[in-house]
Every structure is written in structure tokens, then in C-alpha cells.
Amino acid sequence: MTVLSDRMEDYIKVIYLLEEETGERVPTSAVAEQMDVSPPSVSSMLSKLEERGFVDREEYGGATLTEEGELVALEILRHHRLLEQFLVEALDYDWSEVHDEADRLEHHISERFERRLAEVLDNPDVDPHGDPIPDPDLELPEETEARRLTDLAPGDRIEVTRIRHRGDEELAFLADHGIRPGAQLELLEEDPFDMITVAGENGEETLPRRVARLVEGEAVPEASTE
């Protein structure tokens, strides 16, 4: 079995998540920003991961995971997302504060512990943020039709199904404004200063676009007038 350091696993997970979000190869600068390290540090780590067969790189073309790298990423994400769900269900953590705890634990649980965790949680498909949890075969559940909050037109309504993690501050901001998985939102307007106004559980809320783009949901049909 290939043994990777915690840091290597973190890089593999970040590359997977960035590639999943954009659908494109991941530039060094994006990994550096997400990992909060310098681009030369990223290049050095990517070279190591490429040598070990987890990453494929193109000069000036960014990086992508190999099939082996993707399996590693999915295993880490399964650990991470099961842990997040456990922290919320069993230990009464708020959904917006579980990410860092799961980050610390995800590298150190055994496969036996993972299986038991899944059984106790009744094998959930998603974590508290709405992120899909890979199954024991590392297959992802079937995707639902979801739209980003930033892709809506005024008057469109969604039920939030997923909030992507880009930082704990963003999650705390959204939680404080009543925006969470399961909440219903209506886009009211977008202004020239890159702000978005929505109607939600707490009334009207104004969000920076960079935060609003983390929110995804399914369309809510208009109420019948009959």
C-alpha cells in the first residue's frame, strides 16, 4: 500500500476539489492560494506527486489527478465528510464549524473505523454542507440538478442543497445570515458593486458575490395561485 504524508494527501484533495469545481486543469496559483503557500512550494510538491504517479502536469497547462490520485482524493473525502456528519449528528457541532476538526482527523482513521462510522450514520449520501460522500467503492452518489446562487435571475428561487467550503469565515458568514442547506432563497437583485441581495429566512440579506457563488440549490417551483 502506498503511504503518503498528511501534506501530500491535502494537496491531492485540494487539486481534486478545484478541478471538480472548474472542470479544468488546476493552475499552480490556485493550489497556492487554497493551501496558503508560495507557488514554488506548490511546484515542488507537484513534482513529488507526479513522480509517484498521482498527478499529471503540463508546462503552463496546470495539473490534473491521475486515476490513482483521484482514488486517493475520494478516500480522503469519504473520511472527511463522514467525520463532518458525525460531528454534527453525535457531538452537536454546528454545520459551519466542522471542517477544521474533520481536516485534523481525516488522515488518521482506520478503514474499520470508517466502516463503523458509516454504519452508525446509516450510510449518508451527503455531509452537513451538502457535499456528496463517496460510497465504500469510492463511487459518488448520482448528482442532482443544482444551480449556483450567482447564476440565478431576479425572482428565481432555490432550496439550498450544497455550500462549498472555501474558508471557515465564509461558512460562518452564511450561517449568521440564515443561509444553510435546506434554506429557501429568492434572488432579488444584483448591484454594480458585485453584491447580491436575496430574501431568506432572516429577511433580505446582501452577500458579496465571492461568497454567494459558494451556494448551490435546486429550483423551487412557484406557488400555485389557485
Backbone as CSV, one residue per row, in Angstrom:
resi,resn,N_x,N_y,N_z,CA_x,CA_y,CA_z,C_x,C_y,C_z
1,MET,0.841,-1.193,0.000,0.000,0.000,0.000,0.881,1.250,0.000
2,THR,0.527,2.209,-0.824,1.284,3.448,-0.901,1.022,4.300,0.331
3,VAL,2.108,4.747,0.948,1.988,5.599,2.129,2.302,7.032,1.728
4,LEU,1.379,7.910,2.036,1.548,9.330,1.733,1.539,10.125,3.022
5,SER,2.253,11.234,3.026,2.212,12.116,4.182,0.871,12.843,4.210
6,ASP,0.520,13.367,5.392,-0.712,14.151,5.508,-0.701,15.310,4.517
7,ARG,0.447,15.941,4.369,0.553,17.101,3.484,0.302,16.703,2.036
8,MET,0.830,15.579,1.614,0.593,15.099,0.248,-0.899,14.847,0.028
9,GLU,-1.527,14.234,1.012,-2.959,13.979,0.880,-3.750,15.277,0.794
10,ASP,-3.325,16.286,1.556,-4.003,17.584,1.494,-3.916,18.175,0.092
11,TYR,-2.754,18.097,-0.524,-2.588,18.618,-1.884,-3.479,17.866,-2.867
12,ILE,-3.500,16.563,-2.751,-4.322,15.760,-3.662,-5.794,16.128,-3.509
13,LYS,-6.238,16.304,-2.277,-7.642,16.675,-2.043,-7.951,18.040,-2.643
14,VAL,-7.071,19.002,-2.436,-7.294,20.354,-2.963,-7.348,20.347,-4.484
15,ILE,-6.447,19.627,-5.123,-6.464,19.555,-6.590,-7.777,18.955,-7.067
16,TYR,-8.230,17.903,-6.405,-9.497,17.278,-6.794,-10.653,18.269,-6.687
17,LEU,-10.733,18.981,-5.562,-11.851,19.894,-5.344,-11.832,21.062,-6.327
18,LEU,-10.651,21.599,-6.607,-10.554,22.702,-7.565,-10.917,22.236,-8.970
19,GLU,-10.465,21.055,-9.339,-10.783,20.534,-10.665,-12.264,20.203,-10.787
20,GLU,-12.846,19.695,-9.706,-14.277,19.393,-9.704,-15.094,20.664,-9.906
21,GLU,-14.667,21.735,-9.260,-15.434,22.980,-9.310,-15.343,23.654,-10.675
22,THR,-14.163,23.659,-11.274,-13.967,24.396,-12.525,-14.094,23.535,-13.768
23,GLY,-13.879,22.217,-13.617,-13.886,21.333,-14.781,-12.649,21.482,-15.641
24,GLU,-11.640,22.131,-15.105,-10.415,22.379,-15.877,-9.188,21.957,-15.079
25,ARG,-8.048,21.836,-15.789,-6.793,21.575,-15.102,-6.503,22.702,-14.121
26,VAL,-5.818,22.380,-13.051,-5.671,23.315,-11.933,-4.331,24.027,-12.004
27,PRO,-4.335,25.370,-12.099,-3.069,26.111,-12.125,-2.388,26.110,-10.760
28,THR,-1.067,26.233,-10.784,-0.278,26.270,-9.557,-0.748,27.384,-8.627
29,SER,-1.089,28.523,-9.206,-1.501,29.673,-8.393,-2.760,29.372,-7.591
30,ALA,-3.694,28.606,-8.164,-4.932,28.273,-7.460,-4.649,27.355,-6.274
31,VAL,-3.751,26.397,-6.464,-3.384,25.498,-5.359,-2.673,26.295,-4.268
32,ALA,-1.786,27.200,-4.677,-1.050,28.019,-3.707,-2.000,28.854,-2.865
33,GLU,-3.002,29.442,-3.499,-3.969,30.266,-2.767,-4.765,29.428,-1.784
34,GLN,-5.206,28.254,-2.232,-6.020,27.413,-1.368,-5.219,26.832,-0.202
35,MET,-3.949,26.491,-0.460,-3.106,25.903,0.577,-2.390,26.956,1.414
36,ASP,-2.469,28.225,0.977,-1.807,29.331,1.670,-0.294,29.121,1.746
37,VAL,0.275,28.778,0.575,1.722,28.595,0.456,2.183,29.312,-0.805
38,SER,3.488,29.361,-1.025,4.034,30.030,-2.205,3.944,29.123,-3.433
39,PRO,3.842,29.709,-4.636,3.839,28.899,-5.862,5.053,27.969,-5.990
40,PRO,6.279,28.401,-5.607,7.405,27.459,-5.674,7.206,26.235,-4.777
41,SER,6.573,26.420,-3.621,6.293,25.282,-2.740,5.326,24.312,-3.408
42,VAL,4.325,24.856,-4.098,3.365,24.013,-4.816,4.076,23.246,-5.926
43,SER,4.906,23.923,-6.687,5.623,23.268,-7.790,6.473,22.113,-7.279
44,SER,7.125,22.323,-6.137,7.954,21.273,-5.553,7.117,20.061,-5.166
45,MET,5.972,20.308,-4.527,5.110,19.196,-4.123,4.501,18.498,-5.332
46,LEU,4.099,19.251,-6.336,3.519,18.637,-7.526,4.531,17.753,-8.229
47,SER,5.774,18.143,-8.201,6.827,17.302,-8.801,6.916,15.958,-8.078
48,LYS,6.849,16.003,-6.752,6.899,14.761,-5.978,5.695,13.875,-6.270
49,LEU,4.515,14.510,-6.343,3.304,13.739,-6.610,3.294,13.187,-8.031
50,GLU,3.869,13.931,-8.968,3.962,13.452,-10.344,4.903,12.247,-10.426
51,GLU,6.010,12.321,-9.729,6.957,11.210,-9.719,6.329,9.932,-9.169
52,ARG,5.399,10.089,-8.249,4.769,8.933,-7.624,3.483,8.504,-8.338
53,GLY,3.151,9.189,-9.422,2.049,8.755,-10.260,0.673,9.237,-9.865
54,PHE,0.605,10.283,-9.014,-0.696,10.778,-8.574,-1.174,12.005,-9.347
55,VAL,-0.256,12.690,-10.007,-0.573,13.941,-10.690,0.032,13.925,-12.086
56,ASP,-0.697,14.500,-13.031,-0.187,14.718,-14.384,-0.106,16.225,-14.602
57,ARG,1.073,16.701,-15.010,1.263,18.143,-15.186,1.662,18.465,-16.622
58,GLU,1.225,19.643,-17.059,1.658,20.200,-18.340,2.284,21.559,-18.069
59,GLU,3.397,21.842,-18.698,4.030,23.137,-18.516,3.068,24.232,-18.947
60,TYR,2.807,25.166,-18.076,1.875,26.269,-18.282,0.431,25.795,-18.491
61,GLY,0.191,24.500,-18.295,-1.164,23.988,-18.538,-1.870,23.493,-17.304
62,GLY,-1.224,23.612,-16.146,-1.868,23.191,-14.911,-1.724,21.704,-14.646
63,ALA,-2.348,21.258,-13.568,-2.236,19.872,-13.118,-3.603,19.215,-13.060
64,THR,-3.603,17.903,-13.192,-4.804,17.109,-13.012,-4.410,15.827,-12.301
65,LEU,-5.332,15.209,-11.608,-5.034,13.961,-10.929,-5.080,12.793,-11.905
66,THR,-4.204,11.839,-11.698,-4.292,10.580,-12.418,-5.418,9.755,-11.802
67,GLU,-5.701,8.598,-12.379,-6.739,7.729,-11.824,-6.384,7.326,-10.393
68,GLU,-5.117,7.032,-10.153,-4.694,6.665,-8.802,-4.835,7.847,-7.848
69,GLY,-4.472,9.045,-8.325,-4.616,10.231,-7.495,-6.061,10.511,-7.157
70,GLU,-6.953,10.296,-8.112,-8.375,10.542,-7.865,-8.926,9.582,-6.816
71,LEU,-8.483,8.323,-6.830,-8.933,7.364,-5.821,-8.473,7.774,-4.426
72,VAL,-7.239,8.283,-4.349,-6.749,8.778,-3.060,-7.623,9.934,-2.581
73,ALA,-7.930,10.861,-3.484,-8.755,12.014,-3.121,-10.136,11.580,-2.630
74,LEU,-10.745,10.640,-3.325,-12.081,10.190,-2.939,-12.070,9.486,-1.583
75,GLU,-10.998,8.742,-1.298,-10.893,8.095,0.011,-10.771,9.129,1.119
76,ILE,-9.963,10.157,0.897,-9.809,11.223,1.897,-11.137,11.940,2.100
77,LEU,-11.821,12.241,1.003,-13.101,12.944,1.099,-14.153,12.096,1.815
78,ARG,-14.117,10.787,1.600,-15.057,9.924,2.324,-14.806,10.037,3.828
79,HIS,-13.541,9.952,4.234,-13.219,10.111,5.650,-13.702,11.468,6.171
80,HIS,-13.326,12.511,5.438,-13.605,13.880,5.876,-15.103,14.122,6.030
81,ARG,-15.868,13.725,5.053,-17.290,14.050,5.050,-18.080,13.192,6.027
82,LEU,-17.664,11.939,6.217,-18.289,11.128,7.266,-18.003,11.720,8.643
83,LEU,-16.783,12.173,8.849,-16.433,12.791,10.125,-17.255,14.059,10.371
84,GLU,-17.421,14.878,9.332,-18.231,16.086,9.495,-19.657,15.731,9.907
85,GLN,-20.226,14.713,9.250,-21.593,14.311,9.574,-21.676,13.794,11.009
86,PHE,-20.678,13.040,11.442,-20.655,12.519,12.804,-20.560,13.651,13.830
87,LEU,-19.735,14.631,13.547,-19.580,15.751,14.483,-20.891,16.503,14.678
88,VAL,-21.670,16.631,13.595,-22.958,17.326,13.693,-23.997,16.455,14.391
89,GLU,-24.107,15.195,13.959,-25.173,14.336,14.483,-24.920,13.874,15.918
90,ALA,-23.677,13.504,16.221,-23.392,12.874,17.508,-22.829,13.834,18.553
91,LEU,-22.121,14.873,18.103,-21.435,15.746,19.050,-21.979,17.165,19.049
92,ASP,-23.067,17.382,18.311,-23.790,18.656,18.358,-22.959,19.849,17.897
93,TYR,-22.029,19.615,16.972,-21.330,20.727,16.331,-22.289,21.415,15.370
94,ASP,-22.064,22.695,15.128,-22.813,23.392,14.083,-22.226,23.025,12.724
95,TRP,-23.068,22.982,11.695,-22.609,22.573,10.374,-21.489,23.462,9.853
96,SER,-21.441,24.718,10.318,-20.468,25.665,9.781,-19.107,25.593,10.470
97,GLU,-18.956,24.733,11.489,-17.704,24.724,12.247,-17.016,23.361,12.288
98,VAL,-17.432,22.442,11.418,-16.877,21.082,11.492,-15.681,20.856,10.573
99,HIS,-15.447,21.758,9.634,-14.447,21.493,8.592,-13.049,21.287,9.175
100,ASP,-12.601,22.189,10.024,-11.241,22.092,10.552,-11.056,20.854,11.414
101,GLU,-12.066,20.508,12.200,-11.967,19.294,13.015,-11.802,18.063,12.120
102,ALA,-12.604,17.998,11.070,-12.515,16.855,10.158,-11.177,16.834,9.427
103,ASP,-10.659,18.021,9.091,-9.344,18.105,8.454,-8.270,17.451,9.316
104,ARG,-8.338,17.693,10.620,-7.327,17.148,11.517,-7.445,15.631,11.673
105,LEU,-8.663,15.113,11.568,-8.899,13.700,11.831,-8.841,12.807,10.597
106,GLU,-9.085,13.379,9.421,-9.308,12.572,8.223,-8.144,11.654,7.858
107,HIS,-6.919,12.042,8.205,-5.733,11.257,7.833,-5.472,10.091,8.790
108,HIS,-6.193,10.040,9.907,-5.772,9.162,10.990,-6.807,8.130,11.413
109,ILE,-7.848,7.938,10.634,-8.823,6.908,10.995,-8.575,5.658,10.156
110,SER,-8.813,4.508,10.752,-8.609,3.239,10.051,-9.805,2.934,9.154
111,GLU,-9.626,1.961,8.265,-10.734,1.554,7.400,-11.852,0.915,8.227
112,ARG,-11.485,0.224,9.293,-12.501,-0.353,10.179,-13.323,0.746,10.829
113,PHE,-12.636,1.790,11.310,-13.340,2.916,11.930,-14.246,3.599,10.919
114,GLU,-13.747,3.763,9.690,-14.562,4.389,8.632,-15.841,3.606,8.392
115,ARG,-15.731,2.264,8.295,-16.914,1.432,8.059,-17.905,1.552,9.216
116,ARG,-17.383,1.533,10.433,-18.263,1.639,11.602,-18.941,2.997,11.651
117,LEU,-18.183,4.032,11.313,-18.734,5.384,11.286,-19.893,5.466,10.302
118,ALA,-19.700,4.907,9.111,-20.752,4.933,8.098,-21.999,4.181,8.573
119,GLU,-21.783,3.045,9.243,-22.919,2.261,9.746,-23.704,3.039,10.796
120,VAL,-22.990,3.656,11.730,-23.645,4.427,12.789,-24.467,5.568,12.209
121,LEU,-23.966,6.167,11.110,-24.649,7.302,10.479,-25.696,6.858,9.446
122,ASP,-25.864,5.530,9.289,-26.822,4.979,8.317,-26.426,5.338,6.884
123,ASN,-25.121,5.287,6.619,-24.575,5.459,5.272,-25.136,6.682,4.532
124,PRO,-24.849,7.874,5.018,-25.396,9.091,4.387,-24.806,9.346,3.010
125,ASP,-25.581,9.997,2.159,-25.123,10.362,0.808,-24.398,11.704,0.789
126,VAL,-24.732,12.585,1.744,-24.132,13.917,1.770,-23.720,14.267,3.192
127,ASP,-22.809,15.232,3.298,-22.365,15.714,4.607,-23.186,16.943,5.005
128,PRO,-22.890,17.586,6.143,-23.727,18.715,6.574,-23.720,19.917,5.642
129,HIS,-22.719,20.005,4.758,-22.676,21.111,3.787,-23.383,20.754,2.483
130,GLY,-23.861,19.498,2.379,-24.472,19.053,1.135,-23.470,18.470,0.161
131,ASP,-22.202,18.322,0.582,-21.194,17.722,-0.290,-21.431,16.218,-0.380
132,PRO,-21.325,15.623,-1.570,-21.571,14.189,-1.718,-20.487,13.352,-1.041
133,ILE,-20.889,12.264,-0.410,-19.956,11.360,0.260,-19.727,10.135,-0.628
134,PRO,-18.500,9.885,-1.048,-18.224,8.666,-1.832,-18.633,7.422,-1.037
135,ASP,-19.147,6.418,-1.743,-19.547,5.184,-1.063,-18.318,4.306,-0.795
136,PRO,-18.480,3.119,-0.181,-17.307,2.287,0.129,-16.482,1.910,-1.091
137,ASP,-17.095,1.907,-2.275,-16.355,1.626,-3.509,-15.790,2.895,-4.134
138,LEU,-15.903,4.012,-3.401,-15.414,5.322,-3.837,-16.152,5.838,-5.063
139,GLU,-17.405,5.442,-5.181,-18.287,5.988,-6.208,-19.117,7.102,-5.580
140,LEU,-19.323,8.190,-6.321,-20.131,9.297,-5.816,-21.608,9.064,-6.097
141,PRO,-22.490,9.535,-5.211,-23.926,9.407,-5.483,-24.314,10.197,-6.730
142,GLU,-25.422,9.812,-7.318,-25.889,10.493,-8.528,-26.151,11.971,-8.239
143,GLU,-25.664,12.821,-9.128,-25.811,14.259,-8.924,-27.243,14.711,-9.207
144,THR,-27.668,15.717,-8.469,-28.966,16.341,-8.728,-28.739,17.622,-9.535
145,GLU,-29.803,18.136,-10.112,-29.707,19.373,-10.875,-29.610,20.551,-9.904
146,ALA,-28.469,21.173,-9.857,-28.279,22.286,-8.929,-27.735,23.494,-9.682
147,ARG,-28.093,24.686,-9.194,-27.626,25.942,-9.800,-26.952,26.781,-8.737
148,ARG,-25.919,27.482,-9.137,-25.272,28.407,-8.219,-26.175,29.612,-7.991
149,LEU,-26.108,30.155,-6.803,-26.867,31.360,-6.493,-26.500,32.498,-7.440
150,THR,-25.240,32.554,-7.843,-24.783,33.623,-8.730,-25.243,33.453,-10.175
151,ASP,-25.836,32.297,-10.503,-26.323,32.069,-11.864,-27.823,32.332,-12.008
152,LEU,-28.460,32.726,-10.911,-29.900,32.943,-10.957,-30.230,34.321,-11.521
153,ALA,-31.471,34.452,-11.968,-32.013,35.746,-12.390,-32.934,36.250,-11.284
154,PRO,-33.113,37.576,-11.173,-34.021,38.108,-10.156,-35.392,37.423,-10.215
155,GLY,-35.875,37.014,-9.067,-37.155,36.309,-8.995,-37.015,34.800,-8.919
156,ASP,-35.845,34.266,-9.294,-35.618,32.817,-9.198,-35.498,32.412,-7.732
157,ARG,-36.013,31.222,-7.410,-35.959,30.716,-6.045,-35.319,29.336,-6.030
158,ILE,-34.515,29.084,-4.997,-33.895,27.767,-4.846,-33.998,27.310,-3.396
159,GLU,-33.920,26.002,-3.223,-33.675,25.419,-1.906,-32.209,25.016,-1.873
160,VAL,-31.477,25.515,-0.899,-30.036,25.284,-0.844,-29.748,23.805,-0.591
161,THR,-28.949,23.212,-1.464,-28.579,21.807,-1.328,-27.098,21.624,-1.015
162,ARG,-26.289,22.645,-1.297,-24.840,22.497,-1.079,-24.208,23.863,-0.866
163,ILE,-23.292,23.928,0.079,-22.469,25.123,0.270,-21.015,24.686,0.239
164,ARG,-20.320,25.111,-0.789,-18.926,24.691,-0.962,-18.028,25.412,0.040
165,HIS,-17.029,24.699,0.523,-16.128,25.272,1.510,-14.947,25.947,0.833
166,ARG,-14.758,27.230,1.113,-13.555,27.935,0.664,-12.882,28.635,1.835
167,GLY,-13.455,28.472,3.017,-12.898,29.077,4.215,-13.947,29.119,5.303
168,ASP,-13.504,28.968,6.547,-14.456,28.965,7.655,-15.157,30.305,7.826
169,GLU,-14.479,31.409,7.475,-15.110,32.725,7.611,-16.334,32.829,6.712
170,GLU,-16.224,32.305,5.492,-17.361,32.347,4.571,-18.525,31.519,5.110
171,LEU,-18.214,30.323,5.638,-19.286,29.482,6.178,-19.959,30.155,7.371
172,ALA,-19.159,30.755,8.245,-19.725,31.446,9.408,-20.594,32.621,8.974
173,PHE,-20.145,33.354,7.951,-20.917,34.488,7.429,-22.278,34.014,6.925
174,LEU,-22.282,32.943,6.141,-23.536,32.431,5.599,-24.446,31.918,6.714
175,ALA,-23.863,31.208,7.680,-24.666,30.693,8.788,-25.297,31.829,9.576
176,ASP,-24.537,32.885,9.799,-25.055,34.041,10.549,-26.206,34.720,9.818
177,HIS,-26.247,34.571,8.491,-27.298,35.200,7.689,-28.416,34.215,7.334
178,GLY,-28.446,33.069,8.032,-29.535,32.122,7.832,-29.468,31.359,6.531
179,ILE,-28.289,31.309,5.911,-28.131,30.597,4.639,-27.397,29.298,4.914
180,ARG,-28.118,28.189,4.744,-27.617,26.865,5.088,-28.325,25.848,4.207
181,PRO,-27.800,24.612,4.145,-28.534,23.583,3.399,-29.950,23.420,3.931
182,GLY,-30.908,23.397,3.020,-32.320,23.291,3.380,-33.059,24.611,3.374
183,ALA,-32.323,25.731,3.440,-32.975,27.048,3.419,-33.452,27.379,2.011
184,GLN,-34.527,28.162,1.922,-35.021,28.629,0.626,-34.655,30.095,0.440
185,LEU,-34.178,30.409,-0.767,-33.727,31.762,-1.083,-34.356,32.229,-2.386
186,GLU,-34.633,33.504,-2.450,-35.062,34.140,-3.705,-34.068,35.245,-4.036
187,LEU,-33.557,35.221,-5.263,-32.658,36.285,-5.681,-33.476,37.525,-5.976
188,LEU,-33.125,38.630,-5.322,-33.856,39.881,-5.512,-33.171,40.785,-6.524
189,GLU,-31.867,41.007,-6.339,-31.164,41.881,-7.275,-29.654,41.712,-7.149
190,GLU,-28.956,42.144,-8.200,-27.503,42.235,-8.208,-27.147,43.686,-8.482
191,ASP,-26.165,44.225,-7.742,-25.807,45.618,-7.969,-24.449,45.723,-8.659
192,PRO,-24.089,46.919,-9.128,-22.841,47.084,-9.874,-21.590,46.868,-9.021
193,PHE,-21.742,46.796,-7.713,-20.592,46.667,-6.826,-20.346,45.215,-6.418
194,ASP,-20.831,44.290,-7.233,-20.583,42.865,-7.032,-21.225,42.328,-5.759
195,MET,-22.391,42.846,-5.436,-23.155,42.362,-4.294,-24.465,41.761,-4.785
196,ILE,-24.968,40.795,-4.042,-26.194,40.104,-4.405,-27.158,40.164,-3.223
197,THR,-28.409,40.529,-3.479,-29.416,40.607,-2.420,-30.409,39.473,-2.591
198,VAL,-30.646,38.745,-1.502,-31.581,37.626,-1.525,-32.593,37.791,-0.406
199,ALA,-33.727,37.132,-0.561,-34.710,37.019,0.511,-34.620,35.612,1.071
200,GLY,-34.459,35.505,2.394,-34.331,34.198,3.024,-35.043,34.162,4.351
201,GLU,-34.626,33.244,5.206,-35.291,33.052,6.493,-35.202,34.289,7.381
202,ASN,-34.114,35.058,7.236,-33.909,36.238,8.075,-34.308,37.535,7.378
203,GLY,-35.110,37.425,6.322,-35.469,38.615,5.550,-34.468,38.854,4.437
204,GLU,-34.291,40.107,4.050,-33.356,40.429,2.977,-31.920,40.395,3.489
205,GLU,-31.046,39.783,2.685,-29.628,39.683,3.023,-28.813,40.076,1.806
206,THR,-27.737,40.828,2.025,-26.845,41.223,0.940,-25.507,40.498,1.103
207,LEU,-25.094,39.808,0.050,-23.899,38.959,0.092,-22.897,39.395,-0.959
208,PRO,-21.607,39.353,-0.651,-20.596,39.531,-1.700,-20.691,38.370,-2.699
209,ARG,-20.477,38.667,-3.969,-20.579,37.629,-4.988,-19.632,36.457,-4.710
210,ARG,-18.429,36.753,-4.201,-17.460,35.689,-3.953,-17.968,34.696,-2.909
211,VAL,-18.849,35.162,-2.012,-19.450,34.271,-1.030,-20.701,33.612,-1.610
212,ALA,-21.507,34.388,-2.319,-22.753,33.860,-2.886,-22.494,32.717,-3.868
213,ARG,-21.342,32.753,-4.555,-21.070,31.714,-5.555,-20.808,30.352,-4.923
214,LEU,-20.625,30.304,-3.614,-20.433,29.032,-2.931,-21.744,28.299,-2.706
215,VAL,-22.858,29.011,-2.879,-24.181,28.459,-2.555,-24.821,27.856,-3.801
216,GLU,-25.264,26.600,-3.689,-25.946,25.920,-4.793,-27.284,25.390,-4.304
217,GLY,-28.229,25.245,-5.238,-29.519,24.728,-4.836,-30.353,24.273,-6.001
218,GLU,-31.475,23.641,-5.671,-32.431,23.173,-6.664,-33.569,24.182,-6.780
219,ALA,-34.085,24.334,-7.986,-35.159,25.287,-8.219,-36.405,24.935,-7.397
220,VAL,-37.036,25.967,-6.864,-38.288,25.818,-6.121,-39.409,26.280,-7.021
221,PRO,-40.382,25.432,-7.303,-41.487,25.838,-8.185,-42.258,27.015,-7.587
222,GLU,-42.778,27.855,-8.470,-43.597,28.973,-7.992,-44.877,28.436,-7.339
223,ALA,-45.287,29.106,-6.279,-46.504,28.691,-5.582,-47.719,28.815,-6.485
224,SER,-48.627,27.879,-6.378,-49.847,27.916,-7.176,-50.738,29.070,-6.747
225,THR,-51.367,29.711,-7.714,-52.289,30.829,-7.408,-53.728,30.362,-7.289
226,GLU,-53.942,29.071,-7.507,-55.314,28.558,-7.438,-55.763,28.380,-6.009
